[in-house]
Amino acid sequence: ENSALKRRDMALVEVRPIVPATSNQVLQGITRAALQTSSFISAASFQETTKVLNEAAIQAKSDDLVNLKENVITGNPIPGGTGLRDYDDLVVGLKSDLE
């Protein structure tokens, strides 16, 4: 261990094994890309509104309203800035301070 870190009551950062991100490229036209979203509200706002809403109703789909676009359409607070709920309970600090 590093003695300079010990003097300051610090430790080396522990690194977790990682899995590199991978992807497959798919080139779609703007219409197909907009309709491929998991949110039927977002898809319906682009094109083929009646078709998208009918299919969603027939399949009893529900929209979790997790993205910005759906929340703007429905008039809800957006999930960003002060409306971001995912990080409300995040605590930043030293692990030893929490124990």
N, CA, C and O atoms as CSV, one atom per row, in Angstrom:
chain,resi,resn,atom,element,x,y,z
A,1,GLU,N,N,0.825,-1.194,0.000
A,1,GLU,CA,C,0.000,0.000,0.000
A,1,GLU,C,C,0.858,1.241,0.000
A,1,GLU,O,O,2.020,1.214,0.404
A,2,ASN,N,N,0.289,2.298,-0.445
A,2,ASN,CA,C,0.976,3.569,-0.542
A,2,ASN,C,C,1.008,4.235,0.831
A,2,ASN,O,O,-0.041,4.457,1.437
A,3,SER,N,N,2.217,4.558,1.331
A,3,SER,CA,C,2.335,5.148,2.669
A,3,SER,C,C,1.750,6.554,2.729
A,3,SER,O,O,1.264,6.970,3.781
A,4,ALA,N,N,1.785,7.292,1.628
A,4,ALA,CA,C,1.194,8.635,1.609
A,4,ALA,C,C,-0.317,8.551,1.807
A,4,ALA,O,O,-0.909,9.411,2.459
A,5,LEU,N,N,-0.932,7.532,1.252
A,5,LEU,CA,C,-2.369,7.346,1.442
A,5,LEU,C,C,-2.689,6.976,2.883
A,5,LEU,O,O,-3.681,7.443,3.444
A,6,LYS,N,N,-1.846,6.134,3.483
A,6,LYS,CA,C,-2.072,5.733,4.872
A,6,LYS,C,C,-1.998,6.932,5.806
A,6,LYS,O,O,-2.800,7.048,6.733
A,7,ARG,N,N,-1.036,7.830,5.565
A,7,ARG,CA,C,-0.899,9.013,6.424
A,7,ARG,C,C,-2.149,9.887,6.375
A,7,ARG,O,O,-2.488,10.546,7.358
A,8,ARG,N,N,-2.815,9.894,5.263
A,8,ARG,CA,C,-4.030,10.712,5.118
A,8,ARG,C,C,-5.292,9.899,5.395
A,8,ARG,O,O,-6.400,10.349,5.103
A,9,ASP,N,N,-5.126,8.709,5.955
A,9,ASP,CA,C,-6.253,7.824,6.264
A,9,ASP,C,C,-7.077,7.523,5.016
A,9,ASP,O,O,-8.307,7.576,5.035
A,10,MET,N,N,-6.372,7.207,3.930
A,10,MET,CA,C,-7.017,6.882,2.664
A,10,MET,C,C,-6.532,5.516,2.205
A,10,MET,O,O,-5.545,4.990,2.718
A,11,ALA,N,N,-7.228,4.956,1.247
A,11,ALA,CA,C,-6.852,3.647,0.715
A,11,ALA,C,C,-6.919,3.684,-0.801
A,11,ALA,O,O,-7.523,4.581,-1.391
A,12,LEU,N,N,-6.290,2.696,-1.421
A,12,LEU,CA,C,-6.342,2.582,-2.870
A,12,LEU,C,C,-7.765,2.258,-3.311
A,12,LEU,O,O,-8.521,1.611,-2.586
A,13,VAL,N,N,-8.108,2.707,-4.480
A,13,VAL,CA,C,-9.424,2.436,-5.039
A,13,VAL,C,C,-9.484,0.979,-5.471
A,13,VAL,O,O,-8.571,0.482,-6.130
A,14,GLU,N,N,-10.561,0.299,-5.098
A,14,GLU,CA,C,-10.743,-1.080,-5.535
A,14,GLU,C,C,-11.449,-1.072,-6.883
A,14,GLU,O,O,-12.459,-0.391,-7.062
A,15,VAL,N,N,-10.913,-1.828,-7.820
A,15,VAL,CA,C,-11.458,-1.860,-9.174
A,15,VAL,C,C,-12.230,-3.153,-9.367
A,15,VAL,O,O,-11.754,-4.238,-9.033
A,16,ARG,N,N,-13.434,-3.015,-9.913
A,16,ARG,CA,C,-14.252,-4.193,-10.212
A,16,ARG,C,C,-13.922,-4.689,-11.615
A,16,ARG,O,O,-13.543,-3.901,-12.483
A,17,PRO,N,N,-14.065,-5.994,-11.838
A,17,PRO,CA,C,-13.897,-6.489,-13.211
A,17,PRO,C,C,-14.998,-5.896,-14.091
A,17,PRO,O,O,-16.142,-5.764,-13.658
A,18,ILE,N,N,-14.652,-5.548,-15.305
A,18,ILE,CA,C,-15.621,-4.892,-16.177
A,18,ILE,C,C,-15.920,-5.733,-17.403
A,18,ILE,O,O,-15.143,-6.604,-17.793
A,19,VAL,N,N,-17.048,-5.454,-17.988
A,19,VAL,CA,C,-17.436,-6.057,-19.258
A,19,VAL,C,C,-17.556,-4.906,-20.247
A,19,VAL,O,O,-18.378,-4.011,-20.050
A,20,PRO,N,N,-16.764,-4.913,-21.293
A,20,PRO,CA,C,-16.831,-3.791,-22.235
A,20,PRO,C,C,-18.186,-3.719,-22.933
A,20,PRO,O,O,-18.819,-4.740,-23.203
A,21,ALA,N,N,-18.612,-2.507,-23.214
A,21,ALA,CA,C,-19.876,-2.298,-23.923
A,21,ALA,C,C,-19.736,-2.775,-25.363
A,21,ALA,O,O,-18.704,-2.566,-26.000
A,22,THR,N,N,-20.766,-3.405,-25.856
A,22,THR,CA,C,-20.777,-3.853,-27.245
A,22,THR,C,C,-22.063,-3.375,-27.898
A,22,THR,O,O,-23.036,-3.043,-27.221
A,23,SER,N,N,-22.051,-3.346,-29.208
A,23,SER,CA,C,-23.258,-2.924,-29.920
A,23,SER,C,C,-23.295,-3.543,-31.306
A,23,SER,O,O,-22.284,-4.012,-31.831
A,24,ASN,N,N,-24.469,-3.532,-31.872
A,24,ASN,CA,C,-24.662,-3.922,-33.262
A,24,ASN,C,C,-25.278,-2.733,-33.967
A,24,ASN,O,O,-26.308,-2.216,-33.535
A,25,GLN,N,N,-24.660,-2.300,-35.040
A,25,GLN,CA,C,-25.164,-1.136,-35.743
A,25,GLN,C,C,-26.351,-1.513,-36.618
A,25,GLN,O,O,-26.302,-2.486,-37.372
A,26,VAL,N,N,-27.420,-0.726,-36.507
A,26,VAL,CA,C,-28.605,-0.902,-37.335
A,26,VAL,C,C,-28.993,0.473,-37.841
A,26,VAL,O,O,-29.291,1.369,-37.052
A,27,LEU,N,N,-28.991,0.641,-39.137
A,27,LEU,CA,C,-29.365,1.915,-39.737
A,27,LEU,C,C,-30.836,1.851,-40.116
A,27,LEU,O,O,-31.241,1.023,-40.932
A,28,GLN,N,N,-31.639,2.738,-39.514
A,28,GLN,CA,C,-33.067,2.776,-39.796
A,28,GLN,C,C,-33.438,4.176,-40.252
A,28,GLN,O,O,-32.770,5.153,-39.912
A,29,GLY,N,N,-34.497,4.259,-41.018
A,29,GLY,CA,C,-35.029,5.564,-41.372
A,29,GLY,C,C,-35.640,6.210,-40.144
A,29,GLY,O,O,-35.924,5.520,-39.164
A,30,ILE,N,N,-35.847,7.503,-40.173
A,30,ILE,CA,C,-36.345,8.223,-39.008
A,30,ILE,C,C,-37.721,7.721,-38.574
A,30,ILE,O,O,-38.000,7.673,-37.376
A,31,THR,N,N,-38.576,7.351,-39.507
A,31,THR,CA,C,-39.912,6.865,-39.153
A,31,THR,C,C,-39.823,5.555,-38.388
A,31,THR,O,O,-40.452,5.408,-37.341
A,32,ARG,N,N,-39.058,4.611,-38.892
A,32,ARG,CA,C,-38.928,3.307,-38.230
A,32,ARG,C,C,-38.259,3.460,-36.873
A,32,ARG,O,O,-38.658,2.808,-35.909
A,33,ALA,N,N,-37.247,4.311,-36.789
A,33,ALA,CA,C,-36.547,4.499,-35.517
A,33,ALA,C,C,-37.488,5.066,-34.463
A,33,ALA,O,O,-37.455,4.633,-33.311
A,34,ALA,N,N,-38.326,6.028,-34.837
A,34,ALA,CA,C,-39.258,6.637,-33.884
A,34,ALA,C,C,-40.327,5.649,-33.442
A,34,ALA,O,O,-40.787,5.712,-32.302
A,35,LEU,N,N,-40.725,4.749,-34.313
A,35,LEU,CA,C,-41.772,3.786,-33.973
A,35,LEU,C,C,-41.239,2.580,-33.205
A,35,LEU,O,O,-42.028,1.811,-32.656
A,36,GLN,N,N,-39.919,2.398,-33.153
A,36,GLN,CA,C,-39.327,1.248,-32.476
A,36,GLN,C,C,-39.116,1.478,-30.981
A,36,GLN,O,O,-38.647,0.573,-30.292
A,37,THR,N,N,-39.441,2.633,-30.472
A,37,THR,CA,C,-39.252,2.920,-29.055
A,37,THR,C,C,-40.164,2.044,-28.201
A,37,THR,O,O,-41.223,1.615,-28.660
A,38,SER,N,N,-39.759,1.780,-26.970
A,38,SER,CA,C,-40.585,0.957,-26.078
A,38,SER,C,C,-41.789,1.727,-25.552
A,38,SER,O,O,-42.725,1.127,-25.024
A,39,SER,N,N,-41.773,3.035,-25.690
A,39,SER,CA,C,-42.882,3.865,-25.221
A,39,SER,C,C,-43.892,4.070,-26.340
A,39,SER,O,O,-43.568,4.664,-27.368
A,40,PHE,N,N,-45.114,3.582,-26.147
A,40,PHE,CA,C,-46.116,3.770,-27.197
A,40,PHE,C,C,-46.569,5.224,-27.269
A,40,PHE,O,O,-47.003,5.675,-28.328
A,41,ILE,N,N,-46.479,5.960,-26.179
A,41,ILE,CA,C,-46.844,7.384,-26.216
A,41,ILE,C,C,-45.862,8.152,-27.094
A,41,ILE,O,O,-46.264,8.995,-27.896
A,42,SER,N,N,-44.590,7.860,-26.940
A,42,SER,CA,C,-43.569,8.509,-27.757
A,42,SER,C,C,-43.730,8.130,-29.221
A,42,SER,O,O,-43.626,8.987,-30.098
A,43,ALA,N,N,-43.982,6.856,-29.493
A,43,ALA,CA,C,-44.163,6.396,-30.874
A,43,ALA,C,C,-45.401,7.023,-31.497
A,43,ALA,O,O,-45.373,7.411,-32.664
A,44,ALA,N,N,-46.481,7.129,-30.743
A,44,ALA,CA,C,-47.729,7.689,-31.266
A,44,ALA,C,C,-47.600,9.170,-31.573
A,44,ALA,O,O,-48.340,9.693,-32.406
A,45,SER,N,N,-46.684,9.849,-30.921
A,45,SER,CA,C,-46.531,11.285,-31.152
A,45,SER,C,C,-45.820,11.580,-32.465
A,45,SER,O,O,-45.800,12.728,-32.910
A,46,PHE,N,N,-45.238,10.566,-33.087
A,46,PHE,CA,C,-44.456,10.812,-34.297
A,46,PHE,C,C,-45.279,10.628,-35.562
A,46,PHE,O,O,-45.548,11.599,-36.269
A,47,GLN,N,N,-45.677,9.419,-35.851
A,47,GLN,CA,C,-46.483,9.109,-37.034
A,47,GLN,C,C,-47.325,7.883,-36.738
A,47,GLN,O,O,-47.105,7.186,-35.748
A,48,GLU,N,N,-48.291,7.629,-37.608
A,48,GLU,CA,C,-49.156,6.458,-37.456
A,48,GLU,C,C,-49.794,6.425,-36.072
A,48,GLU,O,O,-49.860,5.372,-35.436
A,49,THR,N,N,-50.266,7.587,-35.607
A,49,THR,CA,C,-50.815,7.721,-34.255
A,49,THR,C,C,-51.933,6.727,-33.984
A,49,THR,O,O,-51.910,6.032,-32.968
A,50,THR,N,N,-52.909,6.651,-34.877
A,50,THR,CA,C,-54.054,5.763,-34.672
A,50,THR,C,C,-53.613,4.311,-34.600
A,50,THR,O,O,-54.068,3.562,-33.734
A,51,LYS,N,N,-52.730,3.912,-35.505
A,51,LYS,CA,C,-52.255,2.526,-35.533
A,51,LYS,C,C,-51.510,2.188,-34.241
A,51,LYS,O,O,-51.741,1.136,-33.646
A,52,VAL,N,N,-50.627,3.070,-33.815
A,52,VAL,CA,C,-49.832,2.818,-32.609
A,52,VAL,C,C,-50.730,2.734,-31.374
A,52,VAL,O,O,-50.564,1.839,-30.546
A,53,LEU,N,N,-51.678,3.662,-31.249
A,53,LEU,CA,C,-52.570,3.656,-30.084
A,53,LEU,C,C,-53.507,2.452,-30.088
A,53,LEU,O,O,-53.787,1.883,-29.033
A,54,ASN,N,N,-53.997,2.059,-31.270
A,54,ASN,CA,C,-54.851,0.866,-31.361
A,54,ASN,C,C,-54.095,-0.388,-30.948
A,54,ASN,O,O,-54.613,-1.203,-30.185
A,55,GLU,N,N,-52.872,-0.547,-31.447
A,55,GLU,CA,C,-52.071,-1.722,-31.095
A,55,GLU,C,C,-51.758,-1.742,-29.604
A,55,GLU,O,O,-51.778,-2.803,-28.980
A,56,ALA,N,N,-51.472,-0.582,-29.034
A,56,ALA,CA,C,-51.186,-0.509,-27.598
A,56,ALA,C,C,-52.413,-0.890,-26.781
A,56,ALA,O,O,-52.297,-1.578,-25.766
A,57,ALA,N,N,-53.586,-0.447,-27.217
A,57,ALA,CA,C,-54.823,-0.774,-26.500
A,57,ALA,C,C,-55.152,-2.256,-26.612
A,57,ALA,O,O,-55.534,-2.884,-25.625
A,58,ILE,N,N,-55.006,-2.818,-27.807
A,58,ILE,CA,C,-55.303,-4.240,-28.025
A,58,ILE,C,C,-54.378,-5.119,-27.188
A,58,ILE,O,O,-54.803,-6.138,-26.644
A,59,GLN,N,N,-53.108,-4.717,-27.090
A,59,GLN,CA,C,-52.125,-5.498,-26.342
A,59,GLN,C,C,-52.075,-5.116,-24.864
A,59,GLN,O,O,-51.239,-5.634,-24.123
A,60,ALA,N,N,-52.953,-4.223,-24.430
A,60,ALA,CA,C,-53.018,-3.766,-23.027
A,60,ALA,C,C,-51.659,-3.281,-22.532
A,60,ALA,O,O,-51.244,-3.606,-21.420
A,61,LYS,N,N,-50.975,-2.509,-23.358
A,61,LYS,CA,C,-49.657,-1.993,-22.987
A,61,LYS,C,C,-49.789,-0.883,-21.949
A,61,LYS,O,O,-50.799,-0.182,-21.891
A,62,SER,N,N,-48.759,-0.738,-21.141
A,62,SER,CA,C,-48.683,0.394,-20.224
A,62,SER,C,C,-47.354,1.097,-20.468
A,62,SER,O,O,-46.368,0.465,-20.848
A,63,ASP,N,N,-47.335,2.390,-20.249
A,63,ASP,CA,C,-46.133,3.189,-20.471
A,63,ASP,C,C,-45.624,3.656,-19.114
A,63,ASP,O,O,-46.368,4.276,-18.354
A,64,ASP,N,N,-44.370,3.366,-18.803
A,64,ASP,CA,C,-43.803,3.705,-17.498
A,64,ASP,C,C,-43.446,5.186,-17.353
A,64,ASP,O,O,-43.102,5.635,-16.260
A,65,LEU,N,N,-43.526,5.941,-18.444
A,65,LEU,CA,C,-43.214,7.375,-18.425
A,65,LEU,C,C,-41.843,7.656,-17.808
A,65,LEU,O,O,-41.719,8.488,-16.910
A,66,VAL,N,N,-40.816,6.955,-18.298
A,66,VAL,CA,C,-39.480,7.140,-17.745
A,66,VAL,C,C,-38.632,8.130,-18.538
A,66,VAL,O,O,-37.605,8.595,-18.041
A,67,ASN,N,N,-39.037,8.454,-19.740
A,67,ASN,CA,C,-38.239,9.356,-20.568
A,67,ASN,C,C,-38.836,10.750,-20.614
A,67,ASN,O,O,-39.984,10.970,-20.227
A,68,LEU,N,N,-38.040,11.675,-21.089
A,68,LEU,CA,C,-38.434,13.073,-21.149
A,68,LEU,C,C,-39.656,13.294,-22.026
A,68,LEU,O,O,-40.593,13.984,-21.624
A,69,LYS,N,N,-39.654,12.715,-23.219
A,69,LYS,CA,C,-40.703,12.989,-24.200
A,69,LYS,C,C,-42.092,12.603,-23.703
A,69,LYS,O,O,-43.033,13.385,-23.841
A,70,GLU,N,N,-42.234,11.418,-23.130
A,70,GLU,CA,C,-43.539,10.975,-22.647
A,70,GLU,C,C,-44.054,11.865,-21.524
A,70,GLU,O,O,-45.249,12.151,-21.448
A,71,ASN,N,N,-43.153,12.301,-20.657
A,71,ASN,CA,C,-43.558,13.155,-19.548
A,71,ASN,C,C,-43.961,14.543,-20.015
A,71,ASN,O,O,-44.864,15.145,-19.435
A,72,VAL,N,N,-43.312,15.064,-21.050
A,72,VAL,CA,C,-43.715,16.353,-21.615
A,72,VAL,C,C,-45.095,16.225,-22.243
A,72,VAL,O,O,-45.946,17.094,-22.053
A,73,ILE,N,N,-45.322,15.151,-22.988
A,73,ILE,CA,C,-46.610,14.931,-23.654
A,73,ILE,C,C,-47.743,14.842,-22.636
A,73,ILE,O,O,-48.820,15.397,-22.855
A,74,THR,N,N,-47.507,14.147,-21.525
A,74,THR,CA,C,-48.564,13.949,-20.530
A,74,THR,C,C,-48.638,15.066,-19.496
A,74,THR,O,O,-49.523,15.059,-18.639
A,75,GLY,N,N,-47.721,16.022,-19.567
A,75,GLY,CA,C,-47.756,17.156,-18.641
A,75,GLY,C,C,-47.203,16.857,-17.263
A,75,GLY,O,O,-47.510,17.569,-16.307
A,76,ASN,N,N,-46.388,15.812,-17.142
A,76,ASN,CA,C,-45.764,15.467,-15.861
A,76,ASN,C,C,-44.419,16.159,-15.731
A,76,ASN,O,O,-43.861,16.606,-16.733
A,77,PRO,N,N,-43.878,16.260,-14.506
A,77,PRO,CA,C,-42.514,16.784,-14.354
A,77,PRO,C,C,-41.542,15.888,-15.120
A,77,PRO,O,O,-41.695,14.666,-15.128
A,78,ILE,N,N,-40.559,16.484,-15.752
A,78,ILE,CA,C,-39.617,15.700,-16.551
A,78,ILE,C,C,-38.605,15.002,-15.652
A,78,ILE,O,O,-38.249,15.527,-14.597
A,79,PRO,N,N,-38.134,13.812,-16.062
A,79,PRO,CA,C,-37.146,13.091,-15.265
A,79,PRO,C,C,-35.737,13.615,-15.526
A,79,PRO,O,O,-34.886,12.901,-16.056
A,80,GLY,N,N,-35.509,14.840,-15.155
A,80,GLY,CA,C,-34.207,15.471,-15.319
A,80,GLY,C,C,-34.154,16.697,-14.441
A,80,GLY,O,O,-35.192,17.250,-14.077
A,81,GLY,N,N,-32.957,17.127,-14.096
A,81,GLY,CA,C,-32.855,18.289,-13.218
A,81,GLY,C,C,-33.477,17.968,-11.872
A,81,GLY,O,O,-33.204,16.915,-11.296
A,82,THR,N,N,-34.313,18.867,-11.363
A,82,THR,CA,C,-34.937,18.638,-10.058
A,82,THR,C,C,-36.014,17.568,-10.121
A,82,THR,O,O,-36.473,17.098,-9.080
A,83,GLY,N,N,-36.427,17.172,-11.319
A,83,GLY,CA,C,-37.426,16.119,-11.456
A,83,GLY,C,C,-36.823,14.732,-11.520
A,83,GLY,O,O,-37.553,13.747,-11.623
A,84,LEU,N,N,-35.514,14.635,-11.461
A,84,LEU,CA,C,-34.849,13.340,-11.577
A,84,LEU,C,C,-35.005,12.546,-10.291
A,84,LEU,O,O,-34.471,12.925,-9.249
A,85,ARG,N,N,-35.739,11.446,-10.368
A,85,ARG,CA,C,-36.037,10.653,-9.175
A,85,ARG,C,C,-35.042,9.515,-8.942
A,85,ARG,O,O,-34.913,9.029,-7.818
A,86,ASP,N,N,-34.353,9.096,-9.971
A,86,ASP,CA,C,-33.492,7.917,-9.838
A,86,ASP,C,C,-32.343,8.120,-8.860
A,86,ASP,O,O,-31.841,7.148,-8.297
A,87,TYR,N,N,-31.921,9.351,-8.648
A,87,TYR,CA,C,-30.746,9.601,-7.821
A,87,TYR,C,C,-31.091,10.317,-6.517
A,87,TYR,O,O,-30.197,10.850,-5.860
A,88,ASP,N,N,-32.361,10.341,-6.130
A,88,ASP,CA,C,-32.764,11.006,-4.889
A,88,ASP,C,C,-32.099,10.399,-3.661
A,88,ASP,O,O,-31.736,11.125,-2.735
A,89,ASP,N,N,-31.933,9.081,-3.639
A,89,ASP,CA,C,-31.397,8.395,-2.466
A,89,ASP,C,C,-29.900,8.128,-2.559
A,89,ASP,O,O,-29.353,7.413,-1.720
A,90,LEU,N,N,-29.235,8.682,-3.549
A,90,LEU,CA,C,-27.806,8.455,-3.732
A,90,LEU,C,C,-27.021,9.199,-2.664
A,90,LEU,O,O,-27.220,10.397,-2.463
A,91,VAL,N,N,-26.125,8.489,-1.976
A,91,VAL,CA,C,-25.286,9.091,-0.940
A,91,VAL,C,C,-23.858,9.094,-1.452
A,91,VAL,O,O,-23.337,8.059,-1.867
A,92,VAL,N,N,-23.230,10.255,-1.423
A,92,VAL,CA,C,-21.849,10.376,-1.874
A,92,VAL,C,C,-20.983,10.655,-0.659
A,92,VAL,O,O,-21.251,11.593,0.091
A,93,GLY,N,N,-19.956,9.857,-0.460
A,93,GLY,CA,C,-19.063,10.051,0.674
A,93,GLY,C,C,-18.203,8.821,0.874
A,93,GLY,O,O,-18.236,7.882,0.080
A,94,LEU,N,N,-17.439,8.844,1.941
A,94,LEU,CA,C,-16.581,7.713,2.265
A,94,LEU,C,C,-17.401,6.605,2.915
A,94,LEU,O,O,-18.313,6.871,3.698
A,95,LYS,N,N,-17.073,5.386,2.589
A,95,LYS,CA,C,-17.789,4.248,3.156
A,95,LYS,C,C,-17.632,4.221,4.675
A,95,LYS,O,O,-18.564,3.862,5.394
A,96,SER,N,N,-16.453,4.602,5.160
A,96,SER,CA,C,-16.213,4.592,6.608
A,96,SER,C,C,-17.096,5.600,7.337
A,96,SER,O,O,-17.443,5.380,8.498
A,97,ASP,N,N,-17.465,6.694,6.688
A,97,ASP,CA,C,-18.350,7.686,7.308
A,97,ASP,C,C,-19.759,7.152,7.486
A,97,ASP,O,O,-20.483,7.608,8.371
A,98,LEU,N,N,-20.161,6.197,6.662
A,98,LEU,CA,C,-21.509,5.650,6.717
A,98,LEU,C,C,-21.653,4.545,7.759
A,98,LEU,O,O,-22.766,4.201,8.156
A,99,GLU,N,N,-20.530,3.995,8.199
A,99,GLU,CA,C,-20.582,2.859,9.139
A,99,GLU,C,C,-20.668,3.320,10.569
A,99,GLU,O,O,-20.719,2.495,11.482
